[in-house]
Amino acid sequence: MVYSSTCRVISWFLLGTVFLLWNALLCHANVNAIENVVNDSLLWGPYRPNLYVGIRPKVPNSLMSGLMWANVDDYARFSKLRHRAEHGDDIGAFGWTSYDVRRGGQQVIEDLLMGIKMETEFIKLPDRNWALRVHGTPLPGAPEDLTTALFFYAYVNGEGNLELKSTSPKKVFMEGQTPDLGKFRVHTYNRMGEHPSTSGVEDLESTTMDKDYFAGFKINSKEVWQTSEILLYLLDTKMQVLSEKENMKTLDDLPPAYETLLLPNVPGGDGLQFIQKVFKGEFIFDIIFNSAKTAVASEETITKTIEENHKAFSKRFQEVFPLKYPYDENPEYQRFAEFAFANLFGNVGFFEGDSIVSKTPIEPDDEDYEFMQGFESAKGKLAENSAFFDKERHLLTAIPSRSHFPRGFYWDEGFHLLPIGLWDNDFSLEILKSWFSLVNEDGWVGREQILGSEARSKVPDEFQTQYPDIANPPTLILALKAYIERLKEQDYKKSFDDVGSDYSLEDLEYLRSVSVSNPEMSIQFLRELFPLMLRHYEWFRRTQQGDFDTWDRESFSNVEGYRWRGRTYRHCLASGLDDYPRAQPPSIAELHVDLLSWMTSFTKSLRFVAEFLGETEEAERLTNNEYAMLRNLDDLHWDEEMQTYCDASVDEYDDPKYVCHKGYVSLLPLMLGLLPPDSEKLTTMLHMIRDESELWSPYGIRSLSLNDPYFGTDENYWRGPVWMNMNYLILSSLYQNYIHVPGPNQGLAKSIYEELRINVVNTVFNNWKRTGIFWEQYDSVTGVGQRTKDFTGWTTLIVNIMSEKY
């Protein structure tokens, strides 16, 4: 049944009123107690996804830890010590095979250069404790007795201390305390593996290879994240001293690498601490964090928990993402989908630090402004005092790629939260809340969150500065809308009282959706966020406002038209569609159809929230804005001659003109469900989508029409390749808005949906099966994955598509 918009508005107001009444009745619920339990279950995680293995708590300025390793059968490979995930590393299969933020998961790294397959099992234990099991196995073709050196390290990045302690001549552990963790210890336990024998070279200090080697020393807090460089420098210095002392001229004169490249067993007091282990062949050892008041978990407990976590992940995956035909029978599709989701989920990071912000906008709004050729050097701007280091902030966020983009991207995050929210609603809200905490007094959020020196080390200098007038598509509204849909479906039959105040793993299923099971928490969350969302919304309307005063434009509203700021001749990074063709030359007369589409969707979602909270005046204002935007979408951007939505600008005589490049920009009104099901414009756009000479390819909808003169040119980033986030939006909109609604477009929409769904799933699956990799984009002519590899950000939306969870 299709309800009128009036009925929907009334329903929302009634629902909001019911929740407000419920809020009053449940005022005695202990919301703080609930939040404490939820926070404890999320405290620890592999929240350093820029590293191959990095564990930290979800709080700023606390304990940081990580693992490094290298083959030490010779000296050559040690300089390639594994620590940070790097794009050019000789790595085969890499990623999480299972992961749950409240339980833990398994990661597999096939290190081709080092000849070792590394499996890491991270598990959560009671009382905010955790364990990491490290299992190394020689890869096929590598020597079965290859030698591997591993270095576990930790340091306190803030108030507190950490020291090395000894329990025997062969064993050390770490002991420390921080305000948020209290007193704790970190132990390591060898479970399996042999050690190399010593060479017996005279004048070397006594070497027993089955013991822990260690080192600790103080270091500047701004440099401590460079742990691999510190370790390499330390051991290189040791080699030089040894060479000079023993008059060794070449590497051949030195003892075996595994014997020389050992830490010097210097405690060093409070600071950065290392524990080293050396194994021959296969090995297993555990790293266990436990608070000082609790007993260390046994090997049997860890093994049992790992087994339970594997089973629980697969079971829950099938419940949350039940694959639909034709992917529901082949186990290989299940494994593929699980791997995709686990890597999105396991790659959530907690980042902290300052960021570089320009003191002035990138683009003054004056007619004589000469548009930029490119962005400026961050170092240069800091030197000339036109940029500054903003205050330190922290952010919980999923990332697009561990090796290439290990930081927060505003435009990506809304897509990331769609599958995460289905699995763990409240964790997705933690991320959403974290992003909105970045909204400054003006309402701005930087499009890239490059927080601290470690994050900046992965970003070219010219892209490090964030500008206070640069936007990005407000995709967080997609996650907000999905949350509201879950609220609408909730029946409120269970309360926190059913769980009790003592947290246990059995409570996890409930902890994932506490906020939708408790009306008080739902309302509290939205009431806290709503002012920030409105401030952010008004920032968009103010800073991205199009010019209606200089040029005559015939439109319903002389307000609702928008232009992305920060365009250059070749790029519009703010739009997220970096090199997608726009008007040439750039002009401040432009109005961008994709930005107006995003603003309409933003307005619509905010209206839902206002109605839910009973904010009648705000809901009415947003309703009027939405109506004006929808009218202007047609008045300003529909080109009758080209039969598509286009950007708008003016010609040399200052007369209005359209700038038409058929592709993703043209499709945004459809993607965001802004067109009525019976719209003739929808019919035209559906035919354009299905036209093989335009946007249709056997691998998905291409980003730019095959007929466009810019197709495949220059950088060719968004000028033809297939992107999964945009194909997801097309499929999602067809599924939610058009294929289930009787009318003139239902049949065509359904046939496109069914064929397109098969095409995009097969594209990603076939590439994964061939390479073991998820790619950033796919060639629309060959279907081959390309650009950034291990891109398990929004490419993971393939899981939603396979299970039809839109």
Beta strands, then each sheet from edge to edge (+ up, - down):
strand 1: 44-45
strand 2: 54-57
strand 3: 63-71
strand 4: 91-100
strand 5: 104-111
strand 6: 116-125
strand 7: 129-138
strand 8: 147-156
strand 9: 161-168
strand 10: 171-178
strand 11: 182-194
strand 12: 213-217
strand 13: 272-291
strand 14: 348-353
strand 15: 356-358
strand 16: 387-389
strand 17: 393-398
strand 18: 408-409
strand 19: 448-449
strand 20: 638-639
strand 21: 644-645
strand 22: 647-650
strand 23: 656-659
strand 24: 775-778
strand 25: 785-789
sheet 1: 1+ 2- 3+ 8- 13+ 7- 6+ 5- 4+
sheet 2: 1+ 2- 3+ 8- 13+ 11- 10+ 9-
sheet 3: 1+ 2- 3+ 8- 13+ 12-
sheet 4: 14+ 17-
sheet 5: 15+ 16-
sheet 6: 18+ 19-
sheet 7: 20+ 21-
sheet 8: 22+ 23-
sheet 9: 24+ 25-
end
